[in-house]
Amino acid sequence: MSGALHELSVAELGKRLKAREVSAVEAAQHFLARGSKHASLGAYLATDEAVTLAQARAADARIAAGESAPLLGVPIAHKDIFVTQDFPSTAGSKMLEGYRSPFDATVVRKLAEAGMVTLGKLNCDEFAMGSSNENSAYGVAKNPWDTSRIPGGSSGGSAVAVAARLAPAATGTDTGGSIRQPASFCGITGIKPTYGRASRYGMIAYASSLDQAGPMARTAEDCALLLSALCGPDPDRDSTSLDVPAEDFTRSLNGSLEGLRIGVPKEFFAEGVTADVRAAIDAALQQYEKLGAKRVEISLPRTELAIPVYYIIAPAEASSNLSRFDGVKFGHRAQHYGDLLEMYKRTRAEGFGDEVKARIMIGTYVLSHGYYDAYYLQAQKIRRMIADDFQQAFRQCDVIAGPVAPSVAWKLGEHGGDPVADYLADIFTLPGSLAGLPGMSIPAGFGAGGMPVGLQLIGNYFGEAKLLNAAHRFQQATDFHLRKPEGF
Ligand code: GLN
């Protein structure tokens, strides 16, 4: 029995736990052992068996007391951008090496209250800045489908852990694509909800007007279960969390797709999209037509502008958010310095990696007197236009579909440290992020090198239920989400 534990979905594992066919302690031990066995993938940054098993025993006690909840006793691992009391929280940065938070992020707390057991903390690009996990100060996480390739980023460790069956589920965060893109590259399912649906409290801030938490798992059904538990207002702690009550997204999973209008933006098939990705996405769209959906051609004319706009706004917000890492309040402090100013300078020079420093400089530049109007303000105006384009498009369709990324996962080091090559690969995830819309990635086929291809679904505000249903229906008709990398 326990040999197959890691093959179970969150939903199935929850049922077995409830039926007491397996205990939470057994499940936790099984996944911890798999984590150690596959440590070379670099998915985990921190584990603590004693903490995990204590949580598992508490879940078993709740089950024994007759409590029934779908996630009770199911293990999960968290992206290391969420602060946790019981594990160190680094955000993938040397700046926060060994840092212990005095509290849990709201998302972590909510999942724990639902009975989930924390397996550990997962690798990510430093402060969630990146598309390949190569910006982590703790080494890259490797794609289990081909360990010479990147897993995507910034939630790379999360995608690797789920794809390699080291955890049934993981949390991720998505500022400009960091849930959808690694989910796509590792052949798993992930959803970023509408901005404001999940609390940002305790998520180490990158770009506050964009950052949003969400689940990553193997199926849409699992994502529905997890999203139902982690969303909800948090008015005392995150002023941007929306006053929209949590929903049970699993209830919407059986809607018919008959007549669903799927908008396909022509700009998402522009040159630069590789032939293998194009073919997989085309086949996925045909599958939707078989399920009763109608394909509608739409236009998102400012798609290309999403890249410069995002790479102005996100660094601007980051430069402000990251000013707190000054050697006084959190984390690393330089050992040798003269005066206070030198202490700040040395601390930040030593603690931050290259990409983070570059973004702080870009952000400071675009916010500075004389450039603010030329860059930052222009970017904000175009951001609004991008959001308006989506509203225009949603008059013609119910859901938007296209590729998550222009290609499959590239080779480690392939972009040779050229950040612009990484930025360009974010083209299809950034527009939805700038508009604050919910978005998903679902396994939709395989491309070059046998690597997974993800289909992106974008919904209108609060359209999570519709997205999850569309994804679930697709998964009932296909088996891409059930395939697994060899050796895992
Ligand atoms: N790749 C994008 C960036 O580097 C998105 C990252 C994210 O969503 N956290 O900013």
Boltz pocket constraint, residues with backbone or C-beta under 6 A from the ligand:
constraints:
  - pocket:
      binder: B
      contacts: [[A, 127], [A, 128], [A, 129], [A, 130], [A, 131], [A, 153], [A, 154], [A, 173], [A, 174], [A, 175], [A, 176], [A, 177], [A, 178], [A, 179], [A, 206], [A, 314], [A, 422], [A, 426]]
      max_distance: 6.0
